[in-house]
Amino acid sequence: WRMTKVLMAHNYYQWRGGEDAVFEDEARLLEERGHVVVRFSVHNDVVDGMSRAAQAKSAFVGSAARADLRALIRREKPDVVHFHNVQPLLSPMAYYDAREEGAAVVQTLHNFRLLCPGLFLYRDGAPCETCVGKKVAWPGVVHGCYRESRAATAVVTATLAAHHLAGTWSGQIDAYVALTEFAREKFVAGGLPAEKVFVKPNFFDPDPVPGPGGGGYALYVGRLSEEKGVTPLLAAWEKLDGAFPLKIVGDGPLADEVAEAARRLPGVEVLGPQPSEAVYALMARADLLVLPSVCYEMMPRTLVEAYALGTPVVASAHGALSSLVAHERTGLHFTPGDANDLAAQIRWVLAHPGALAAMRSQARAAYEAQFTARRNYEMLLAIYDQALAGVGVTREAG
């Protein structure tokens, strides 16, 4: 096969997150294997200088950046344009531009934006699927699910509805990348064509040496926020009363609450934001990584990192986490939001000290089977092949 030329396009968020890292990692993955990769990115920092009317217009038809992207596509003539985030500066109209310039279009589904104006299928402390399958997600507007603003939610909802009616989601994208089978099922239920939605998880590269474990502590890495399950996490460790130390890495709106809890709870240590190398060192020695999310997770990078290092994961038993974590094999399940059950799972580990070694081995095996760069590259190329076939382009042997 000849090497596919790929243009990767991404609208960076104001707060760096997993989508930004995946955009960078996939571009590097392709380049290291000989592909020509052209990057196009814009940043949401410019939104602060835009009026609300300008922001709303951009969400519908894009900003000046959209014209810049089209000019780049015309000049570089990529086989595939792979989008990560298009809102608000590029908008879904960028798909039309790419198709008109002759490229196949691929969109990674990093969140539930196409199904839920609030992005995360989450409301009032629990998963919410009220808007899934609705052509106009009016309940989201009623509840102000995007940024807790009915006006902002109305703009998002109107954009989604307009593109649904125009056939954008079914006609202008040749292949979607869902990060898990759970996510794929939700998107298909929400109306995306099943034959265009493919599953490809996140990956970890370069392949690390498995960690030794044995640190005698559990680790939480992530945003300190309500939807991530920080409140039940702290409540569980209050019940454990120092029996199993917990280290917390990250920042977020509940940072003050977490710091106060650490002052009064024995064994709980708050480390704040840490660079990747420090996180990996902590993860390599941790006995467990805890993923207590009360929202549906798409594909936590921390889970992939933990498995790569051989660290078992204790996770909320819903959404994608139910299948990503195999109970008593690669980690443990607990009832979402239930501090008593989370504490009970930690006590189980204390009562079965020999189980950790077996779980470490199986966590690493899960990484090797599903989340390596080599496996991910094969899956990504297969998706590009499907997208190219969708626009009548064939790969040339040679």
N, C-alpha and C positions, 0 to 999 in steps of 0.2 A: 504493500500500500504506500502511496505517496503520503508525505506529511501534510496533514491538514493545517491550513493557515487560519488562525483563530484571532478574532478581535474580542477581548474581554471588556465589558462595560459595567461600570458600577458608580452609583451615587452614594458616596460615603456619608455616614451618619455623624451627627455632632458629637456623640459619645461613641468611641470605638467599641465594636462588638464582634461577635463571631462571624457575621457576614463579611465584614471587612477583611478578616483574616483568611476566610475561605477564598475570596476573590484573589488575594495575593498568593495563597498556597497553590491554587489550581493553575494559575499562570506560570508559576515556577515549575510545577510538575510537568507541564507540557514543554516548556523551554528546555528543561534538562534532558528531555527525550527527543530533541531535535526539531520540534515544531517552531514555526515563526508565530510569536504571540505579540499582538499589538494591544496595548492597554489604553483605555480611555476612562478617566475618572473625573468626577466633580464632587464638591464637598458642600454639605448642608450649612456650613458656616455663613454662606452668602445669603441664606434665607432670612437671617436676622435683619438684613438691610432692605428686605422687600415688604411692600404693603400687603395687607391681607388679600386684597383684590389680585395683586400680582402673584401671590402664592397660589390662590385658587386657579388662576389662569394657567400657571405653570403645571399644576397637577393634571389639568385637562390636556393641554397641548404642548407642554414643555417650555423651557426657557431658551435663551440664546445657545446654551450648551447643546441642545438637540441639533441645531444646525451645524455646530462644530463637529458633532459625532457623525452626521451624515456626510459631511465633507471628508472626514477621515476614512469612512467606509468606501467612499467613491475612489479615494486615492489609493488605499491599500488593497482593495478588492479581496477581502477575506472570504474563505469558504463558509465559515460559521461566525455569527455574532452571538456571543454568549453573554446574556445579561444576568446580573445578580440583583441589584436594586435599581429601579428606574424612577422612583418618586423622591422628591417632587420635581427635580430639575430636568429630567429627560422625558418623563411621562410615557404611557403605553404607546403614544404615537411614534416613538422611536422604533417600535417593531415594524411598522409600516415602512419607514424609511429603509431599514435594513433589507426587508423583502424586496422593495422596489429597486434596490441596488444589486439584487441577485444573490444575496447571502441567505443561508439557512439560519433560522432564529431559534435559540435555546434560552430558556428562562429557568433559573434555579428558584425553587419555592422555599425561601428561608423562613418565612412566617406564613400565617394564615390570612394574609391581606385580601386575597381574592374571595375569601369566604366570610370575612369578619372585618368590619371597619375598625375594630379595636386591635386587630392584627393577631391576637393570641388565643381566640376562643375562650376568653376568661372574663368573668364579671362577678362582682360582689363576693370575691373570695373563693370562687369555684369555677370549674370549666363550664362554658356556656356554648351551646350549639344552636341557639335560637335563629340565627341568620343563615345557617348553612342551607343552601338550596333555594333561598329567596332571590328573585331577580333584582329586587330592591330591598336592601337590608335596613328597612325602616326601624326595627326595634333598636338597632345600634344608635340611630339618631335620637330616639326617645330617651335612651339611657346615657347619651353623651359618651359613648365608649372610647372614642379617640381623644386622647388628651383631656378627658373629663369635660369636653366642650361639645354642645349640640351643634354649634355653628361649624366647628372644625370637622366633626363627624359627618355633617351634611355634605361637605365638600368631598370627603373621601367616598361617601356612599353614592353621591351623584356621579362621580368619576367611574366607579365600579359598574354602576347600572348602565351608564352611557356606553361603555365598552362592551358590556354584555349584549346590549341591544344591537350594537354595531357588528358583533361577531368577532371582536378582537381576540378573545380568549380561545375560541375554537378555530379561527381561520388564519391568524397572523403569527402564531407560534408553532414551530414544527416539532418541538420536543420540550417537555417539562422535566425537570429533575426534582423529584421528591426525595427527602433525606431518609425517610423510613417507610415501611409498608403501611403503618398506621396513618401517616400523613397522606400517602397516596390514596388510601380508601376514603379519607375525608374529602380530598379534592375531587375525586370522581363522583362521590355523593353530591358534591356541590355543583356539579355540572361540567367539569373539564372532561374532554374526550379521553376515555380510558386508554385508547391505543397510543396516545401521545404522552402519557405520564409514566416515567421510568424511575426506579428507585436506585439511588446512589448515595451512600452515606458520606459523612466526612471522613478524613483520614489523618494519620500522624506521620510526619516525615521530618528528619530522617529516623529510621527505625532505631529506637533506643535499646540499650541493654536493660533487661528487666531489673526492677529495683529489689533490694533485699527485704523490704518490709521490716517487721520487728520493732518499729519505733514505739509501739505501745500507745498509739493515739489514732483517732479518727480525724479526717480533714474535710472541711467545707471550703470550696473555691467558687466564688460567683458573686453576683449582685446581691447586696443586702437589701432585699425588698420583700414585700408581702407575698407576691405571686411565687417567689422562689422557695417559700416554705421556711423562712428564717424563724418565724414565731414558734411553730411547732418544734423546730430544731432546738431552740433554746429551752422550751418547756420539757422536752425529752431529757436534755442534759441536767435540768434541775432535778428531775426524778432520779437520774443516775447518781447524783450527789458525789461526783468525783471518782466514780468507779472506773471510768474510761475517759481519759483526757480528750479534749476536742480543740483543734486549731482552726481558726476561721480566717480566710484570706478573701479580701474584696472590699468594696465600698458601695454605698448606695443610700437611699433615703432612710433606712433603719439603722444607720451606722451608730448613732448616739444610743439607741436602745440596745444594740448589741454590745457596745462598750460598757454600758451600765450593767448589763447582765453578766459580763465577764468579770466585773469587779466583785460581784456577790456569789457567783457560782464557782465552786472549786473545780479546777481542771480545765476551765474554758479560757483560751488565750486568743486574743484578737491581734492579728498581724498586719491588718490593713492591706492596701494594694501591694502586690509584689511583682517583680519582673518574672518573665516566663521561666528562666533558669532556676530561680529560687522556688517557684511553684513546683517544678518537676522534681527538685531535690526533696521537697517536703512530701510530695506524692509518692516518690520512690520508697521512702521509709515508712509511710503511713500504713497502718493495718487495714484501714477502710477509707474510701471516699464516700461522703454522704451527699445524695441528691434528693432533697426533700420537697421538690417543687409541688405546689398545689395547682399550678397551671399545667397544661400539656406542654411538654418539651418537644422541640422539633428534632434536634440531634445534638445533644450536648457535647461540645468539644472536650470538656473535662472528662466525660465518660471514656471517650476514645483514648485520651492521654493516660487515664488510669489503667485501662486494659493493656495499653502498650507497655506500661511499666509493671504490669502484673498485680495491680492493686484492685481488690474486689470493691464492688459498689453497692451500697445500701440505698435503695431508691423507692420512691413512691410507686405503688403498683397501679398505675393507670397510664393511658396513652401509650406512646412509643416505649416508655421505660419498662412497661410490663414485658415486652419481648426482648428489649436490649439487654436486660438483666435476667439471668436464669437463677431462680431462687435456690439457694444453698449450693449453687455451682459456680457462677461468676460473681455472686453477691447475694443480697437478701432483699426481699420485698417487704414493704409495710403499707398499711392503709393510709392513703393520702391525708395529710393534715392531722393524723392521729399520733399525738406525742406519746401516749401510753404504748402503742404498738411499736413505734420507733425505739423506745427505751427497751421494750421486750426483745427486739431483734439484737440490740447491742448486748443485752444480758445473755442471749443465746450464744453469741460469740465468746463471751467470757466463760460460759459453761462448756464450750466445745473448742478448746484452744487448738486442737489438731486440725480443725476444719479450715483454718486460714491458709495453711500451706496448700491444701488441695484447691481452694478457691483461687489462690494466686496463680497456680498453674493453668487453671481453666480460663481465667480472665485473659492471660497472655495468649492462650490458644484461640480465644474468640477474636482478639486483635489480629493475629496472624491469618485467620480465615477470612476476615471481613474488612479490616480497616488499614491495611498496608498501602503504601503509595503504589506499589506494583498492581495490586488488585484494583485500586481506585482508577488508575490510568486505563486499564482494560475496560472498565465499566464506562468511563467517560468517552472513550473512543467509540464504543458500541452505541452510545446515545447519539454522538455526532453522526455516525453512519445512518441511524434512523432519521435524524433531522435532514441530512443531505438527500436521502432517498425521498423524503417528503416533498422536496422541491425539484425532484428530477435530476439531481446531481449524483453521479456515480464516482466512487473512488477508482483511481486508475492503478492497475497492477504495475509494479516496476521496482 
